[in-house]
Amino acid sequence: MGAECFRVESASATSMFNHLLRTFVIVICLTGCGSGGNTDFTSQPTSATRQSQKKSAPPLVVSAASDRGPSILAWEKVEALPEQIAVFDHVFWEPDDTKSLRELVRTTDLVHKKSVLEIGTASGIVSLCCSQAGAGKVVATDINPWAVRNAAYNPELLNFGDRMEVRLVSQKQPQAWAVILREERFDVIISNPPWEPGNTTRVEDFAFYFRLIKSIVSGLPEHLNPGGQAFLAYGHVPAIRRLRTLLQKNNFPFRTRDERLLDELPDSFLPGMLTEVRLHDTFASP
Ligand SMILES: C[S@@+](CC[C@H](N)C(=O)[O-])C[C@H]1O[C@@H](n2cnc3c(N)ncnc32)[C@H](O)[C@@H]1O
């Protein structure tokens, strides 16, 4: 297996060279040092948590041409991060959805030394920004096995591996809290959940189809620390309306951290709009 196996579609020549070099070193280590790294993407990861990542190097991404699994689709620069991150095939990528959330994370002490949960992390972009902003611990979940691979791969590149844990949600138990322990609580809970009604036929469909939000909202009281905040990012008017109705029904205090008016926006819009939920606190402080 050589570096040409990798499909990299949007990277500058220098960074592409650096990544190919890093990849080449990993390939040599895995094949030459006998570390037993898993290069087989035909088997679905059962628990691609930080624990399993610890045992081996970041998963190797094999060529799409080999038809064995996802390849790196692109290398992307994200404003707050020191290095480009990988985006795998079949994994959601629309950084503008969470632009205001990342700005909040970058410019305030929202997550500094806090525990953070991200539900539906995809490439890990928002969780990585939380780690970069000094979060004490970040747990990131996704139901798409390739997203879990992707979100576990990037922290290794950025040396955030010991602060980020990625958990795979089973398609048989797709609730928001299925991989969160009963007693686990977080200071900050974030999500840019799927927003359309529809059926999932491919793994990437999980990024769009609206069924997660109800389950997220219902579990907030059990999993948000006293004084904690939840942030939900959406770039879709009907989804935001449904979210507001849901929060009102539950009597959960919330505010929209955006000056745009829903009535003046098209159904789908970018950048996404942020809704903040606080269950134990008022909105007196900014
Ligand atoms: C709109 S994407 C957002 C991804 C990422 N947070 C971002 O902003 O780039 C929604 C993500 O939620 C994931 N997802 C859907 N259902 C899920 C579930 N039951 N549990 C965890 N993640 C889920 C999808 O696979 C997808 O990666």
The ligand as an SDF file (V2000), in Angstrom:
LIG
                    3D

 27 29  0  0  0  0  0  0  0  0999 V2000
  -26.0300   17.7840   10.5000 C   0  0  0  0  0  0  0  0  0  0  0  0
  -24.7730   16.6410   10.9150 S   0  0  0  0  0  0  0  0  0  0  0  0
  -23.7470   17.6490   11.9740 C   0  0  0  0  0  0  0  0  0  0  0  0
  -22.3420   17.1430   12.1170 C   0  0  0  0  0  0  0  0  0  0  0  0
  -21.3470   18.0560   12.8690 C   0  0  0  0  0  0  0  0  0  0  0  0
  -21.7760   18.3580   14.2120 N   0  0  0  0  0  0  0  0  0  0  0  0
  -21.1020   19.3190   12.0890 C   0  0  0  0  0  0  0  0  0  0  0  0
  -21.6480   20.3470   12.4780 O   0  0  0  0  0  0  0  0  0  0  0  0
  -20.3560   19.2510   11.1060 O   0  0  0  0  0  0  0  0  0  0  0  0
  -25.6270   15.5670   12.0500 C   0  0  0  0  0  0  0  0  0  0  0  0
  -24.8070   14.3780   12.5370 C   0  0  0  0  0  0  0  0  0  0  0  0
  -25.6140   13.6590   13.4730 O   0  0  0  0  0  0  0  0  0  0  0  0
  -25.3510   12.2810   13.3010 C   0  0  0  0  0  0  0  0  0  0  0  0
  -26.4630   11.5180   13.8850 N   0  0  0  0  0  0  0  0  0  0  0  0
  -27.6890   11.2400   13.3610 C   0  0  0  0  0  0  0  0  0  0  0  0
  -28.4050   10.4920   14.2150 N   0  0  0  0  0  0  0  0  0  0  0  0
  -27.6260   10.3140   15.3130 C   0  0  0  0  0  0  0  0  0  0  0  0
  -27.8110    9.6350   16.5640 C   0  0  0  0  0  0  0  0  0  0  0  0
  -28.9290    8.9800   16.8380 N   0  0  0  0  0  0  0  0  0  0  0  0
  -26.8000    9.6690   17.4830 N   0  0  0  0  0  0  0  0  0  0  0  0
  -25.6440   10.3270   17.2080 C   0  0  0  0  0  0  0  0  0  0  0  0
  -25.4160   10.9760   16.0350 N   0  0  0  0  0  0  0  0  0  0  0  0
  -26.3870   10.9620   15.1110 C   0  0  0  0  0  0  0  0  0  0  0  0
  -25.2110   12.1260   11.7890 C   0  0  0  0  0  0  0  0  0  0  0  0
  -24.5620   10.9280   11.4410 O   0  0  0  0  0  0  0  0  0  0  0  0
  -24.4080   13.3890   11.4500 C   0  0  0  0  0  0  0  0  0  0  0  0
  -23.0330   13.1550   11.4750 O   0  0  0  0  0  0  0  0  0  0  0  0
  1  2  1  0
  2  3  1  0
  2 10  1  0
  3  4  1  0
  4  5  1  0
  5  6  1  0
  5  7  1  0
  7  8  2  0
  7  9  1  0
 10 11  1  0
 11 12  1  0
 11 26  1  0
 12 13  1  0
 13 14  1  0
 13 24  1  0
 14 15  1  0
 14 23  1  0
 15 16  2  0
 16 17  1  0
 17 18  1  0
 17 23  2  0
 18 19  1  0
 18 20  2  0
 20 21  1  0
 21 22  2  0
 22 23  1  0
 24 25  1  0
 24 26  1  0
 26 27  1  0
M  CHG  2   2   1   9  -1
M  END
$$$$
